């Protein structure tokens, strides 16, 4: 996100012709995209990023791997138990 807000050129491609936004091998799209709700959940590191991830998951209409979602949520809950919103995450889980 820092690179984008700093004006990074999103149209650049690497030597293999893959757009930078799709990663080195050009396969970071859909659920694997850097800005997908699941990736935001994996990147949670503080309350603000948790809020961003939860809002993205609540708005997400993609089919997600419920097992991966649950595992990732449990990992984050363990890491950040002092501010992790268990009730909200449970509601998100029930959506999928």
KOLZA-715794 format. One line per 4 residues: number of its first residue (from 1); their letters; for each residue z, y, x of N, C-alpha, C. Coordinates in nm, 4 decimals. Atoms other than C-alpha are relative to their C-alpha. Layout:
N
NUM	A	Z/Y/X/Z/Y/X/Z/Y/X; ... .
//
This chain:
96
1	XXXX	0.0000/-0.1178/0.0821/0.0000/0.0000/0.0000/0.0000/0.1253/0.0872; -0.0064/-0.1139/-0.0908/0.0809/0.2346/0.2885/-0.1385/0.0414/0.0472; 0.1342/-0.0311/-0.0493/-0.2732/0.2090/0.4209/-0.0835/0.0699/-0.1071; 0.0767/-0.0621/0.1083/-0.4221/0.2955/0.0829/0.0459/0.1428/-0.0263 .
5	XXXX	-0.0509/-0.1347/0.0261/-0.1946/0.5919/0.0257/-0.0256/0.0931/0.1182; 0.0318/-0.0803/-0.1183/-0.2791/0.7086/0.3772/-0.1503/0.0238/0.0149; 0.1433/-0.0269/0.0004/-0.6500/0.7104/0.2946/-0.0875/-0.1050/0.0662; 0.0809/0.1061/-0.0611/-0.7702/0.3770/0.4350/-0.1298/-0.0212/-0.0780 .
9	XXXX	0.1313/0.0229/0.0599/-1.1376/0.3035/0.3680/-0.0052/-0.1420/-0.0568; -0.0008/0.1301/0.0676/-1.1454/0.0193/0.1122/-0.1355/-0.0697/0.0055; 0.1341/0.0591/-0.0021/-1.5163/-0.0401/0.1640/-0.0330/-0.0673/0.1332; 0.0260/0.0614/-0.1304/-1.4869/-0.1586/0.5247/-0.0092/-0.1518/-0.0113 .
13	XXXX	0.0121/0.1456/-0.0057/-1.5927/-0.5153/0.6026/0.0260/-0.0447/0.1430; -0.0229/0.0532/-0.1338/-1.5059/-0.7397/0.8945/-0.1304/-0.0582/0.0550; 0.1195/0.0529/-0.0665/-1.7486/-0.9099/1.1344/-0.0684/-0.1088/-0.0823; 0.0568/0.1051/0.0851/-1.7979/-1.1939/0.8816/-0.0544/0.0563/-0.1316 .
17	XXXX	0.0521/-0.0634/0.1209/-1.8903/-0.9428/0.6098/0.0955/0.0025/-0.1175; -0.0976/0.0008/0.1095/-1.5716/-0.9819/0.4043/0.0642/0.1374/-0.0156; -0.0670/-0.1279/0.0230/-1.4336/-0.6662/0.2421/0.1472/-0.0084/0.0415; -0.1391/-0.0029/-0.0461/-1.0982/-0.5650/0.3882/0.0978/-0.0326/-0.1124 .
21	XXXX	-0.0900/0.0217/0.1134/-0.9403/-0.5741/0.0413/0.0140/-0.1478/-0.0370; -0.0050/0.1430/0.0327/-1.0131/-0.9491/0.0202/0.0537/-0.0848/0.1148; -0.0600/0.0734/-0.1099/-0.8464/-1.0444/0.3481/-0.1015/-0.0449/0.1033; 0.0837/0.0402/-0.1135/-0.9825/-1.1844/0.6738/-0.1086/-0.0980/-0.0405 .
25	XXXX	0.0987/0.1014/0.0383/-1.1546/-1.4820/0.5126/-0.0676/0.0286/-0.1341; 0.0641/-0.0407/0.1243/-1.2556/-1.2991/0.1935/0.0459/-0.0740/-0.1238; -0.0460/0.0829/0.1122/-1.0500/-1.5254/-0.0354/0.1230/0.0551/-0.0719; -0.1211/-0.0560/0.0611/-0.7609/-1.2975/-0.1330/-0.0356/0.0771/-0.1270 .
29	XXXX	0.0310/-0.0602/0.1297/-0.8571/-1.2355/-0.4950/0.0771/-0.0754/-0.1073; -0.0745/0.0644/0.1081/-0.7070/-1.3235/-0.8316/0.1483/-0.0001/0.0305; -0.1440/0.0123/-0.0231/-0.3495/-1.4489/-0.7944/0.0349/0.0257/0.1464; -0.0228/-0.0217/-0.1433/-0.3857/-1.4230/-0.4157/-0.0260/0.1438/0.0442 .
33	XXXX	0.0290/-0.1389/-0.0351/-0.4904/-1.0554/-0.4250/0.1286/0.0728/0.0395; -0.1172/-0.0725/-0.0526/-0.2559/-0.8215/-0.2400/0.0758/0.0754/-0.1092; -0.0648/-0.0802/0.1041/-0.1849/-0.6225/-0.5574/0.0272/-0.0779/-0.1289; -0.0284/0.0827/0.1183/-0.1404/-0.9149/-0.7992/0.1516/-0.0080/-0.0223 .
37	XXXX	-0.1415/0.0058/0.0366/0.1918/-0.9464/-0.9812/0.0760/-0.1056/0.0803; -0.0682/0.1062/-0.0738/0.2752/-1.2735/-0.8038/0.0253/0.0410/0.1451; -0.0182/-0.0469/-0.1382/0.2231/-1.1172/-0.4605/0.1056/0.1093/0.0069; -0.1034/-0.1035/0.0053/0.4378/-0.8234/-0.5635/0.1383/-0.0640/-0.0080 .
41	XXXX	-0.1282/0.0704/0.0082/0.7156/-1.0659/-0.6561/0.0380/-0.0573/0.1360; -0.0277/0.0561/-0.1326/0.6855/-1.2393/-0.3192/0.0429/0.1069/0.0993; -0.0290/-0.1088/-0.0936/0.7136/-0.9001/-0.1478/0.1253/0.0804/-0.0360; -0.1194/-0.0748/0.0399/1.0308/-0.7841/-0.3284/0.0972/0.0099/0.1171 .
45	XXXX	-0.0948/-0.0228/-0.1085/1.2716/-0.6270/-0.0806/0.1099/0.0990/-0.0387; -0.1001/-0.0950/0.0483/1.4650/-0.3688/-0.2843/-0.0155/0.0141/-0.1517; 0.0041/-0.0148/0.1462/1.5329/-0.2617/-0.6427/-0.1304/0.0605/-0.0492; 0.1251/-0.0648/0.0423/1.2238/-0.0418/-0.6604/-0.1153/-0.0995/0.0007 .
49	XXXX	0.1089/0.0987/-0.0047/0.9917/-0.3233/-0.5521/0.0223/-0.1105/-0.1031; -0.0277/0.0961/0.1069/1.1691/-0.5596/-0.7952/-0.0501/0.0557/-0.1329; 0.0446/-0.0637/0.1240/1.1023/-0.3132/-1.0772/-0.1524/-0.0036/-0.0090; 0.1466/0.0012/-0.0039/0.7367/-0.2868/-0.9728/-0.0527/-0.1418/-0.0271 .
53	XXXX	0.0432/0.1389/0.0186/0.7006/-0.6665/-0.9555/0.0243/-0.0470/-0.1434; -0.0315/0.0421/0.1371/0.8736/-0.7242/-1.2898/-0.0941/0.0661/-0.0998; 0.0924/-0.0703/0.0906/0.6601/-0.4594/-1.4624/-0.1391/-0.0618/0.0087; 0.1313/0.0624/-0.0186/0.3469/-0.6178/-1.3138/-0.0038/-0.1381/-0.0652 .
57	XXXX	-0.0053/0.1331/0.0618/0.4560/-0.9661/-1.4273/0.0024/0.0108/-0.1525; -0.0054/-0.0192/0.1458/0.5348/-0.8397/-1.7778/-0.1372/0.0377/-0.0560; 0.1332/-0.0410/0.0437/0.1849/-0.6903/-1.7996/-0.1077/-0.1034/0.0345; 0.0971/0.0982/-0.0489/0.0142/-0.9885/-1.6347/-0.0510/-0.0895/-0.1126 .
61	XXXX	0.0604/0.0876/0.1002/-0.2288/-1.1812/-1.8537/-0.0623/-0.1245/0.0643; 0.0522/0.1174/-0.0704/-0.3354/-1.4337/-1.5858/0.0899/-0.1201/-0.0240; -0.0814/0.1204/0.0031/-0.2215/-1.7915/-1.6001/0.0626/-0.0148/0.1374; -0.0706/0.0156/-0.1263/0.0426/-1.8402/-1.3326/0.0591/-0.1384/0.0106 .
65	XXXX	-0.0679/0.1265/-0.0270/0.1872/-2.1504/-1.1740/0.1487/0.0245/-0.0259; -0.1382/-0.0264/0.0397/0.5244/-2.1529/-1.3505/0.0988/-0.0519/0.1040; -0.0867/0.0542/-0.1043/0.6758/-2.3685/-1.0767/0.0112/0.0953/0.1178; 0.0006/-0.0948/-0.1106/0.5733/-2.1231/-0.8054/0.0723/0.1285/-0.0391 .
69	XXXX	-0.0678/-0.1192/0.0498/0.6910/-1.8312/-1.0168/0.1515/-0.0219/0.0014; -0.1426/0.0320/0.0037/1.0294/-1.9986/-1.0694/0.0603/-0.0115/0.1389; -0.0489/0.0159/-0.1375/1.0686/-2.0951/-0.7028/0.0125/0.1348/0.0705; -0.0015/-0.1311/-0.0644/0.9816/-1.7465/-0.5848/0.1131/0.0849/-0.0569 .
73	XXXX	-0.1078/-0.0748/0.0633/1.2185/-1.5904/-0.8368/0.1373/-0.0453/0.0455; -0.1296/0.0524/-0.0449/1.5045/-1.8190/-0.7335/0.0289/0.0412/0.1444; -0.0160/-0.0424/-0.1395/1.4468/-1.7348/-0.3679/0.0431/0.1467/0.0049; -0.0337/-0.1422/0.0019/1.4580/-1.3627/-0.4430/0.1385/0.0231/-0.0604 .
77	XXXX	-0.1332/-0.0108/0.0611/1.7639/-1.4054/-0.6648/0.1076/-0.0298/0.1043; -0.0960/0.0379/-0.1040/1.9437/-1.5761/-0.3763/0.0100/0.1078/0.1082; 0.0017/-0.1038/-0.1031/1.8378/-1.3077/-0.1287/0.0637/0.1301/-0.0477; -0.0383/-0.1319/0.0499/1.9187/-1.0110/-0.3537/0.0879/-0.0086/-0.1240 .
81	XXXX	-0.0825/0.0252/0.1187/2.1865/-1.1322/-0.5923/0.0755/0.1228/-0.0500; -0.0763/-0.1166/0.0430/2.3625/-0.7942/-0.5992/-0.0764/0.0887/-0.0988; 0.0758/-0.0816/0.0956/2.0785/-0.6313/-0.7965/-0.1134/-0.0728/-0.0715; 0.1046/0.0775/0.0673/1.8481/-0.9100/-0.9145/0.0289/-0.0059/-0.1494 .
85	XXXX	-0.0157/-0.0018/0.1452/1.7918/-0.8882/-1.2936/-0.0349/-0.1387/-0.0567; 0.0187/0.1383/0.0444/1.8397/-1.2505/-1.4046/-0.0554/-0.0060/-0.1416; 0.0434/0.0021/0.1402/1.7965/-1.1783/-1.7754/-0.1483/0.0361/-0.0112; 0.1395/-0.0435/0.0070/1.4699/-0.9949/-1.7255/-0.0930/-0.1048/0.0608 .
89	XXXX	0.0851/0.1016/-0.0606/1.3326/-1.2609/-1.4921/-0.0125/-0.1226/-0.0922; 0.0034/0.1118/0.0945/1.4239/-1.5304/-1.7465/-0.0980/0.0294/-0.1136; 0.0945/-0.0398/0.1053/1.2299/-1.3386/-2.0127/-0.1451/-0.0085/0.0520; 0.1336/0.0088/-0.0609/0.9309/-1.3154/-1.7754/-0.0414/-0.1464/0.0097 .
93	XXXX	0.0299/0.1433/-0.0126/0.9502/-1.6902/-1.7089/-0.0414/-0.0592/-0.1344; 0.0310/0.0561/0.1322/0.9439/-1.7651/-2.0815/-0.1385/0.0412/-0.0485; 0.1344/-0.0469/0.0354/0.6184/-1.5685/-2.1110/-0.1078/-0.0960/0.0505; 0.0976/0.0880/-0.0607/0.4401/-1.8175/-1.8889/0.0354/-0.1426/-0.0342 .
//
